[in-house]
Amino acid sequence: MCVSSAAGVCSSSVEQKIYVELNETVPCVRLLNATHQIGCQSSMSGDTGVLHVLETQSDLDWILSSGPHPPYMVIMETAFFNRSVMMRMKNSSRVSGVAVIVSKTGLAQNFSPHTTCPNQNTDVYSESYGSELANCNVTVWNPLGNGLSYEDFSFPVFALKDENQTQVIRKCYEDHNQRVNGSAPHYPLCAMQLFSHMHAVTDTVTCMRRTDLQNRFSINPEVLCDPLSDFNVWTSTRPLNSSAKGHAANESVVIAAARLDGRSFFWEQAPAAEGTVSGIITLLAAIQALYPVTQEAPPPRNIFFTFFQGEAFDYIGSSKMVYDMEKNDFVIDLKNVHSILEIGQVGLHSGRSLWMHSDPVSRKNDSVNEAVSEMMNRMESAAAGLSVSVGHPSFSQPLPPSSLQRFLRAGPIPGLVLADHQKSFSNRYYESMYDDAENLNVTYPPGLTPDEQLVYETDAAKSLAEVATLVARSLYLQAGGENNSLSNITADPKTVAQLLYGFLVQKNNSWFRSLLPPEVSKKGVNSILSPGPPQFYIGLGPRIHGPVHSVTRFVQYILANLTGTVTNLTESQCQNPSELSTENKDLFSYFWVSGPASVNSTGEPFCVRASVRLSEAVSPAFELLEYGSRNYSTWTESRWKSIRARIFLVASRELEMLTLGVGVAVLLLSLLVTYFISSKAELLFSSARDTPTTAY
Amino acid sequence: MDLSSVFFIGNIMNLERIPNEEKLSLCRRYYLGGFAFLPFLWLVNVLWFFREAFLKPTYTEQLQIKSYVKKSALGLIVWVAVLTTWITIFQHFRAQWGEVGDYLSFTIPLGTA
């Protein structure tokens, strides 16, 4: 009996007695590029297996060879989630799926599921440009990488993040599946079913071709995959006219760049603390420190700050911006660019020095070499008086994976990448779920309320503020500013502390709420201000995923708050500022924000005018329709119908066959009895009196 | 559908009461119709007129009916062989054919090559 509930979902009480649905599922999904597919796939009707918890080596042998009830659904303890175990699972036919327990207990010293040489196919080093430096020949940037994120698994892999849910699963396992004195457990056994059927296969070329065919010839077109896309955020110290595309006259621009995204093995999980957040916060704090001085004592050159989205996936954002610049479709073009300073991973320097990486191939040209050396000198002089020092690698080393490489592909531009590592990454959890606040040493003393934690200045905050001051002063000098204004440029550790709290611990805090629009704070479950830290995975953009990606929105509004001016426009004027003659929609953007809330009332919203803009970050391969491109990112994410998990008890195969056999026997018997009765009907059902004849 | 049309179809299915010339013309029509890429007409022809052609006592038109039934059976066997071969090849090699396979397909399964 099916009783419809208010949500329209059919819930039957028999189903609820059998299955326990697991609510919080963190799957691994399939991603495709021009030539390969990576990630995980399940069968269309889910993969079922008998639960077994993998805690010791003997458990591994039980699952892979000696257990009598294959296929198994492996509940993997954190310590066993490494390349060797996962490859053995992949090659075994006795494993129908894996659920990884995500916790800090048992976590190895390092875990990076990314490759050892990130983005090696789309960076600047190739056969024709620095071939001896290509493919990490000189320096392996991520030596601790095990490449798990880039493997193709044919069974589903889920992550168990919720402790209560893991407890439910463990209890089921202990009640039914536990081995007693080394002998096998008896049926009924606890089993789990994982659904994560992905629609796309093979590679992006195939999947986009099939999507096109579906759209043209099918009545019910099914999209199979979507390109990864979102927005870059940019701003500048002198506003740029956004309606004037191509070369901007008399503009010489210093670009300061950072990346906005990260990834991990699982879908939409990417805390990316050291990998991404350190760079974002440093650049944001540097912008806050630099902006007032550039308005009072403007340097000769414009400073263009940009945050690139999608850099983990073959430089989506930066390749798009360079492509737009080459096509004269952006507010500036490459001839306007004087130099580039990129903030890489800067969070783990703690007392040691920072390193300025440069490209040795472009420095063979004398003018570029001179410009780069001048840049380094300016940076070193800006570091004087600060507790952080800078150095440069003493040998000829290529650039680490960075957006600067995409600019170098277009032409020789002097540039530096600032990082806390001289050779390989210091980040032991690069692009993994464990690159979180703890990895950056951001911990708060116990007993603080959320508002107190928001403004508490950890050591990490203070050291990042130093780096931000260094960056801001270097940028000012690089833009041609005077030495004597330098002492006014200091990053505020309180802002850095607030940014760290908002980006690493809790995004739903009072500061973020005050600088976002009022309707964002009021929305329900799908609001960008849901509890917990933000996740930095790029996602599929606003067309598919609803509102703009949360991190892009935060950075956009934080920039508006830090660099904008308050206006006294009303809400309707803020939406349509072109009607007013004093406002210029080409030079500025207008944001209607909530304002700080006090104890007794919510804030008074007001309109902020800032020169902050979004630019599309979708790979040029999708604009040019070159889905097999080797030059641009071709990453797409597969679509799926439903992703869920449930546990239930299964009976033995013999019992199932017996039940089926009995049923078939009952059917045949009943057919036999019916035939017998119908053939002897007159004998069995004759009555004393005659039945009256009826006219037909 | 009223009772009279039910009786009419019942008579058509039951070839007992149809005159032999009509049986022959029916068999010929089904045989000729099968050439329009309709092998099922040949299948129906074979099944329906099998008893008439081979198991009934001889009558004038039976020789021609027999030949039509034999030719329909031949055409049917050819069609079955061709279709079976093509379907087997397509199901086996569609994934390897890549682009060509996709253009030949009406529905492409999701999630598998």
Chai-1 contact restraints between the chains, C-beta under 6 A:
chainA,res_idxA,chainB,res_idxB,connection_type,confidence,min_distance_angstrom,max_distance_angstrom,comment,restraint_id
A,H197,B,G111,contact,1.0,0.0,6.0,A-B,restraint_1
A,M198,B,G111,contact,1.0,0.0,6.0,A-B,restraint_2
A,H199,B,L110,contact,1.0,0.0,6.0,A-B,restraint_3
A,H199,B,G111,contact,1.0,0.0,6.0,A-B,restraint_4
A,V201,B,A113,contact,1.0,0.0,6.0,A-B,restraint_5
A,T202,B,A113,contact,1.0,0.0,6.0,A-B,restraint_6
A,R209,B,D102,contact,1.0,0.0,6.0,A-B,restraint_7
A,R210,B,D102,contact,1.0,0.0,6.0,A-B,restraint_8
A,R210,B,I108,contact,1.0,0.0,6.0,A-B,restraint_9
